[in-house]
Amino acid sequence: MNIRLNPATLYFNWENKKSRRRHFACLQKCRLKADQTAFHCGLP
């Protein structure tokens, strides 16, 4: 499988990295507020 680095792929990867970083930061905060984990992370 060969994935070319076209603009769409680059953008998708960039967005993916961004959201993963945001999620990771959220998890760190959640550890500090274990009692509010679900609400803080925006889970339904």
C-alpha distance matrix in Angstrom:
0.0 3.8 6.5 9.8 12.9 14.9 18.1 17.0 14.2 16.7 19.3 17.5 16.7 20.4 21.8 20.0 21.4 24.7 25.0 24.1 26.8 29.2 28.6 29.2 32.4 33.4 33.0 35.2 37.8 37.6 38.6 41.7 42.5 41.6 44.1 42.3 38.7 37.8 39.6 38.5 34.8 35.3 34.5 36.2
3.8 0.0 3.8 6.3 9.6 11.8 15.2 14.8 12.0 14.2 17.2 16.0 15.2 18.6 20.4 19.1 20.4 23.5 24.4 23.7 26.1 28.5 28.4 29.0 32.0 33.2 33.2 35.1 37.7 37.9 39.0 41.8 42.8 42.2 44.8 42.8 39.3 38.5 40.0 38.7 35.1 35.5 35.2 37.0
6.5 3.8 0.0 3.8 6.5 8.6 11.7 11.1 8.2 10.5 13.4 12.3 11.7 15.0 16.8 15.8 17.2 20.2 21.1 20.8 23.1 25.4 25.6 26.4 29.1 30.4 30.7 32.6 35.0 35.3 36.6 39.3 40.2 39.9 42.4 40.2 36.8 35.9 37.3 35.8 32.2 32.6 32.6 34.4
9.8 6.3 3.8 0.0 3.8 5.7 9.3 9.7 7.5 9.2 12.4 12.4 12.1 14.7 16.9 16.7 17.8 20.5 21.9 22.0 23.9 26.2 26.9 27.7 30.1 31.6 32.2 34.0 36.2 36.8 38.3 40.7 41.6 41.6 44.2 41.8 38.5 37.7 38.8 37.1 33.7 34.0 34.3 36.2
12.9 9.6 6.5 3.8 0.0 3.8 6.5 7.9 5.7 6.0 9.5 10.3 9.8 11.7 14.3 14.7 15.4 17.8 19.7 20.0 21.4 23.7 24.8 25.6 27.7 29.4 30.3 31.8 33.9 34.9 36.4 38.5 39.6 39.9 42.4 40.0 36.9 36.3 37.0 35.1 31.9 32.3 33.0 35.0
14.9 11.8 8.6 5.7 3.8 0.0 3.8 5.5 5.4 6.3 8.6 10.0 10.8 12.3 14.3 15.4 16.7 18.4 20.1 21.1 22.6 24.4 25.7 27.0 28.8 30.3 31.5 33.2 34.9 35.9 37.7 39.8 40.5 41.0 43.3 40.6 37.6 36.8 37.2 35.5 32.3 32.3 33.1 34.9
18.1 15.2 11.7 9.3 6.5 3.8 0.0 3.8 5.5 5.1 6.0 8.5 9.9 10.3 12.0 13.9 15.2 16.2 18.2 19.7 20.9 22.3 24.0 25.5 26.9 28.3 30.0 31.6 33.0 34.1 36.2 38.0 38.6 39.4 41.5 38.7 35.9 35.0 35.1 33.3 30.3 30.2 31.4 33.2
17.0 14.8 11.1 9.7 7.9 5.5 3.8 0.0 3.8 5.5 5.1 6.1 8.6 9.8 10.4 12.0 14.2 15.2 16.4 18.1 19.9 20.9 22.2 24.1 25.7 26.7 28.3 30.3 31.6 32.4 34.6 36.5 36.9 37.4 39.4 36.5 33.7 32.5 32.7 31.2 28.1 27.7 28.6 30.1
14.2 12.0 8.2 7.5 5.7 5.4 5.5 3.8 0.0 3.8 5.4 5.0 6.1 8.4 9.8 10.3 12.2 14.1 15.3 16.2 18.2 19.8 20.8 22.2 24.3 25.4 26.6 28.5 30.2 31.0 32.9 35.0 35.6 35.9 38.2 35.5 32.4 31.5 32.1 30.5 27.2 27.2 27.9 29.7
16.7 14.2 10.5 9.2 6.0 6.3 5.1 5.5 3.8 0.0 3.8 5.5 5.2 6.1 8.6 9.7 10.5 12.2 14.3 15.2 16.5 18.3 19.8 20.9 22.6 24.2 25.6 27.1 28.8 29.9 31.7 33.6 34.5 35.1 37.5 34.9 31.9 31.4 31.8 29.8 26.7 27.0 28.1 30.3
19.3 17.2 13.4 12.4 9.5 8.6 6.0 5.1 5.4 3.8 0.0 3.8 5.5 5.0 6.1 8.4 9.8 10.4 12.2 14.0 15.3 16.4 18.1 19.8 21.1 22.4 24.2 25.8 27.1 28.2 30.4 32.1 32.7 33.5 35.6 32.7 30.0 29.2 29.3 27.4 24.4 24.4 25.7 27.8
17.5 16.0 12.3 12.4 10.3 10.0 8.5 6.1 5.0 5.5 3.8 0.0 3.8 5.4 5.1 6.0 8.6 9.8 10.6 12.1 14.1 15.2 16.2 18.1 20.0 20.8 22.3 24.3 25.7 26.4 28.6 30.6 31.0 31.4 33.5 30.7 27.8 26.8 27.2 25.6 22.4 22.3 23.2 25.1
16.7 15.2 11.7 12.1 9.8 10.8 9.9 8.6 6.1 5.2 5.5 3.8 0.0 3.8 5.5 4.9 6.1 8.5 9.9 10.4 12.2 14.1 15.1 16.2 18.3 19.7 20.8 22.5 24.4 25.2 27.0 29.1 29.9 30.3 32.7 30.3 27.1 26.6 27.3 25.4 22.1 22.7 23.6 26.0
20.4 18.6 15.0 14.7 11.7 12.3 10.3 9.8 8.4 6.1 5.0 5.4 3.8 0.0 3.8 5.4 5.2 6.2 8.7 9.9 10.6 12.3 14.2 15.3 16.7 18.3 20.0 21.3 22.8 24.2 26.1 27.8 28.7 29.5 31.9 29.3 26.5 26.2 26.4 24.1 21.3 21.9 23.4 25.9
21.8 20.4 16.8 16.9 14.3 14.3 12.0 10.4 9.8 8.6 6.1 5.1 5.5 3.8 0.0 3.8 5.5 5.0 6.2 8.5 9.8 10.5 12.2 14.1 15.4 16.4 18.3 20.1 21.2 22.2 24.5 26.2 26.6 27.4 29.5 26.7 24.0 23.3 23.4 21.4 18.4 18.7 20.1 22.5
20.0 19.1 15.8 16.7 14.7 15.4 13.9 12.0 10.3 9.7 8.4 6.0 4.9 5.4 3.8 0.0 3.8 5.4 5.3 6.1 8.6 9.9 10.4 12.1 14.3 15.1 16.3 18.4 20.0 20.6 22.6 24.8 25.3 25.7 27.9 25.4 22.3 21.7 22.4 20.5 17.2 17.8 18.7 21.3
21.4 20.4 17.2 17.8 15.4 16.7 15.2 14.2 12.2 10.5 9.8 8.6 6.1 5.2 5.5 3.8 0.0 3.8 5.6 5.1 6.1 8.6 9.8 10.4 12.3 14.1 15.2 16.6 18.5 19.6 21.2 23.2 24.3 24.9 27.5 25.2 22.1 22.2 22.9 20.4 17.4 18.7 20.0 23.0
24.7 23.5 20.2 20.5 17.8 18.4 16.2 15.2 14.1 12.2 10.4 9.8 8.5 6.2 5.0 5.4 3.8 0.0 3.8 5.4 5.2 6.2 8.6 9.9 10.7 12.3 14.3 15.6 16.8 18.3 20.3 21.8 22.6 23.7 26.1 23.4 20.8 20.8 20.9 18.3 15.7 16.8 18.6 21.6
25.0 24.4 21.1 21.9 19.7 20.1 18.2 16.4 15.3 14.3 12.2 10.6 9.9 8.7 6.2 5.3 5.6 3.8 0.0 3.8 5.4 4.9 6.0 8.5 9.8 10.3 12.2 14.2 15.2 16.1 18.4 20.2 20.5 21.3 23.4 20.7 17.9 17.5 17.8 15.5 12.6 13.4 15.0 17.9
24.1 23.7 20.8 22.0 20.0 21.1 19.7 18.1 16.2 15.2 14.0 12.1 10.4 9.9 8.5 6.1 5.1 5.4 3.8 0.0 3.8 5.4 5.0 6.1 8.6 9.6 10.4 12.4 14.3 14.9 16.6 18.9 19.6 20.0 22.6 20.3 17.2 17.3 18.2 15.9 12.8 14.4 15.5 18.7
26.8 26.1 23.1 23.9 21.4 22.6 20.9 19.9 18.2 16.5 15.3 14.1 12.2 10.6 9.8 8.6 6.1 5.2 5.4 3.8 0.0 3.8 5.4 5.0 6.2 8.5 9.8 10.7 12.5 14.1 15.6 17.3 18.5 19.5 22.2 20.1 17.3 18.1 18.6 15.6 13.2 15.3 17.0 20.5
29.2 28.5 25.4 26.2 23.7 24.4 22.3 20.9 19.8 18.3 16.4 15.2 14.1 12.3 10.5 9.9 8.6 6.2 4.9 5.4 3.8 0.0 3.8 5.4 5.2 6.2 8.7 10.0 10.7 12.2 14.5 15.8 16.4 17.7 20.0 17.4 14.9 15.5 15.4 12.5 10.2 12.1 14.3 17.7
28.6 28.4 25.6 26.9 24.8 25.7 24.0 22.2 20.8 19.8 18.1 16.2 15.1 14.2 12.2 10.4 9.8 8.6 6.0 5.0 5.4 3.8 0.0 3.8 5.5 4.9 6.2 8.7 9.8 10.2 12.5 14.5 14.9 15.4 17.8 15.4 12.4 12.8 13.5 11.0 8.0 10.3 11.7 15.3
29.2 29.0 26.4 27.7 25.6 27.0 25.5 24.1 22.2 20.9 19.8 18.1 16.2 15.3 14.1 12.1 10.4 9.9 8.5 6.1 5.0 5.4 3.8 0.0 3.8 5.3 5.1 6.4 8.8 9.7 10.9 13.0 14.3 14.8 17.8 16.1 13.1 14.4 15.5 12.6 10.2 13.2 14.5 18.2
32.4 32.0 29.1 30.1 27.7 28.8 26.9 25.7 24.3 22.6 21.1 20.0 18.3 16.7 15.4 14.3 12.3 10.7 9.8 8.6 6.2 5.2 5.5 3.8 0.0 3.8 5.4 5.1 6.4 8.6 10.1 11.2 12.6 14.0 16.8 15.0 12.6 14.4 14.7 11.3 9.9 13.0 15.0 18.7
33.4 33.2 30.4 31.6 29.4 30.3 28.3 26.7 25.4 24.2 22.4 20.8 19.7 18.3 16.4 15.1 14.1 12.3 10.3 9.6 8.5 6.2 4.9 5.3 3.8 0.0 3.8 5.4 5.1 6.0 8.7 10.0 10.3 11.5 13.9 11.7 9.2 10.7 11.0 7.6 6.2 9.4 11.5 15.2
33.0 33.2 30.7 32.2 30.3 31.5 30.0 28.3 26.6 25.6 24.2 22.3 20.8 20.0 18.3 16.3 15.2 14.3 12.2 10.4 9.8 8.7 6.2 5.1 5.4 3.8 0.0 3.8 5.4 4.8 6.3 8.9 9.6 9.8 12.8 11.4 8.3 10.3 11.8 9.0 7.4 11.0 11.9 15.7
35.2 35.1 32.6 34.0 31.8 33.2 31.6 30.3 28.5 27.1 25.8 24.3 22.5 21.3 20.1 18.4 16.6 15.6 14.2 12.4 10.7 10.0 8.7 6.4 5.1 5.4 3.8 0.0 3.8 5.4 5.3 6.9 9.0 10.0 13.3 12.5 10.2 13.0 14.0 10.8 10.2 13.9 15.3 19.0
37.8 37.7 35.0 36.2 33.9 34.9 33.0 31.6 30.2 28.8 27.1 25.7 24.4 22.8 21.2 20.0 18.5 16.8 15.2 14.3 12.5 10.7 9.8 8.8 6.4 5.1 5.4 3.8 0.0 3.8 5.4 5.2 6.4 8.5 11.2 9.9 8.5 11.5 11.6 8.1 8.8 12.3 14.2 17.7
37.6 37.9 35.3 36.8 34.9 35.9 34.1 32.4 31.0 29.9 28.2 26.4 25.2 24.2 22.2 20.6 19.6 18.3 16.1 14.9 14.1 12.2 10.2 9.7 8.6 6.0 4.8 5.4 3.8 0.0 3.8 5.3 4.9 5.5 8.3 7.1 5.0 8.3 9.2 6.6 7.1 10.7 11.7 15.1
38.6 39.0 36.6 38.3 36.4 37.7 36.2 34.6 32.9 31.7 30.4 28.6 27.0 26.1 24.5 22.6 21.2 20.3 18.4 16.6 15.6 14.5 12.5 10.9 10.1 8.7 6.3 5.3 5.4 3.8 0.0 3.8 5.4 5.1 8.8 9.3 7.5 11.1 12.6 10.3 10.7 14.3 14.9 18.2
41.7 41.8 39.3 40.7 38.5 39.8 38.0 36.5 35.0 33.6 32.1 30.6 29.1 27.8 26.2 24.8 23.2 21.8 20.2 18.9 17.3 15.8 14.5 13.0 11.2 10.0 8.9 6.9 5.2 5.3 3.8 0.0 3.8 5.8 8.7 9.2 8.9 12.7 13.1 10.6 12.1 15.5 16.7 19.9
42.5 42.8 40.2 41.6 39.6 40.5 38.6 36.9 35.6 34.5 32.7 31.0 29.9 28.7 26.6 25.3 24.3 22.6 20.5 19.6 18.5 16.4 14.9 14.3 12.6 10.3 9.6 9.0 6.4 4.9 5.4 3.8 0.0 3.8 5.4 5.6 6.3 9.9 10.0 8.1 10.4 13.2 14.3 17.1
41.6 42.2 39.9 41.6 39.9 41.0 39.4 37.4 35.9 35.1 33.5 31.4 30.3 29.5 27.4 25.7 24.9 23.7 21.3 20.0 19.5 17.7 15.4 14.8 14.0 11.5 9.8 10.0 8.5 5.5 5.1 5.8 3.8 0.0 3.8 5.5 5.2 8.7 10.2 9.3 10.7 13.5 13.6 16.2
44.1 44.8 42.4 44.2 42.4 43.3 41.5 39.4 38.2 37.5 35.6 33.5 32.7 31.9 29.5 27.9 27.5 26.1 23.4 22.6 22.2 20.0 17.8 17.8 16.8 13.9 12.8 13.3 11.2 8.3 8.8 8.7 5.4 3.8 0.0 3.8 5.8 8.4 9.1 9.4 11.6 13.6 13.5 15.4
42.3 42.8 40.2 41.8 40.0 40.6 38.7 36.5 35.5 34.9 32.7 30.7 30.3 29.3 26.7 25.4 25.2 23.4 20.7 20.3 20.1 17.4 15.4 16.1 15.0 11.7 11.4 12.5 9.9 7.1 9.3 9.2 5.6 5.5 3.8 0.0 3.8 5.7 5.5 5.8 8.4 10.1 10.5 12.5
38.7 39.3 36.8 38.5 36.9 37.6 35.9 33.7 32.4 31.9 30.0 27.8 27.1 26.5 24.0 22.3 22.1 20.8 17.9 17.2 17.3 14.9 12.4 13.1 12.6 9.2 8.3 10.2 8.5 5.0 7.5 8.9 6.3 5.2 5.8 3.8 0.0 3.8 5.6 5.3 6.1 8.5 8.5 11.3
37.8 38.5 35.9 37.7 36.3 36.8 35.0 32.5 31.5 31.4 29.2 26.8 26.6 26.2 23.3 21.7 22.2 20.8 17.5 17.3 18.1 15.5 12.8 14.4 14.4 10.7 10.3 13.0 11.5 8.3 11.1 12.7 9.9 8.7 8.4 5.7 3.8 0.0 3.8 5.6 5.4 6.3 5.2 7.5
39.6 40.0 37.3 38.8 37.0 37.2 35.1 32.7 32.1 31.8 29.3 27.2 27.3 26.4 23.4 22.4 22.9 20.9 17.8 18.2 18.6 15.4 13.5 15.5 14.7 11.0 11.8 14.0 11.6 9.2 12.6 13.1 10.0 10.2 9.1 5.5 5.6 3.8 0.0 3.8 5.5 5.2 6.1 7.8
38.5 38.7 35.8 37.1 35.1 35.5 33.3 31.2 30.5 29.8 27.4 25.6 25.4 24.1 21.4 20.5 20.4 18.3 15.5 15.9 15.6 12.5 11.0 12.6 11.3 7.6 9.0 10.8 8.1 6.6 10.3 10.6 8.1 9.3 9.4 5.8 5.3 5.6 3.8 0.0 3.8 5.4 7.7 10.5
34.8 35.1 32.2 33.7 31.9 32.3 30.3 28.1 27.2 26.7 24.4 22.4 22.1 21.3 18.4 17.2 17.4 15.7 12.6 12.8 13.2 10.2 8.0 10.2 9.9 6.2 7.4 10.2 8.8 7.1 10.7 12.1 10.4 10.7 11.6 8.4 6.1 5.4 5.5 3.8 0.0 3.8 5.6 9.2
35.3 35.5 32.6 34.0 32.3 32.3 30.2 27.7 27.2 27.0 24.4 22.3 22.7 21.9 18.7 17.8 18.7 16.8 13.4 14.4 15.3 12.1 10.3 13.2 13.0 9.4 11.0 13.9 12.3 10.7 14.3 15.5 13.2 13.5 13.6 10.1 8.5 6.3 5.2 5.4 3.8 0.0 3.8 6.4
34.5 35.2 32.6 34.3 33.0 33.1 31.4 28.6 27.9 28.1 25.7 23.2 23.6 23.4 20.1 18.7 20.0 18.6 15.0 15.5 17.0 14.3 11.7 14.5 15.0 11.5 11.9 15.3 14.2 11.7 14.9 16.7 14.3 13.6 13.5 10.5 8.5 5.2 6.1 7.7 5.6 3.8 0.0 3.8
36.2 37.0 34.4 36.2 35.0 34.9 33.2 30.1 29.7 30.3 27.8 25.1 26.0 25.9 22.5 21.3 23.0 21.6 17.9 18.7 20.5 17.7 15.3 18.2 18.7 15.2 15.7 19.0 17.7 15.1 18.2 19.9 17.1 16.2 15.4 12.5 11.3 7.5 7.8 10.5 9.2 6.4 3.8 0.0
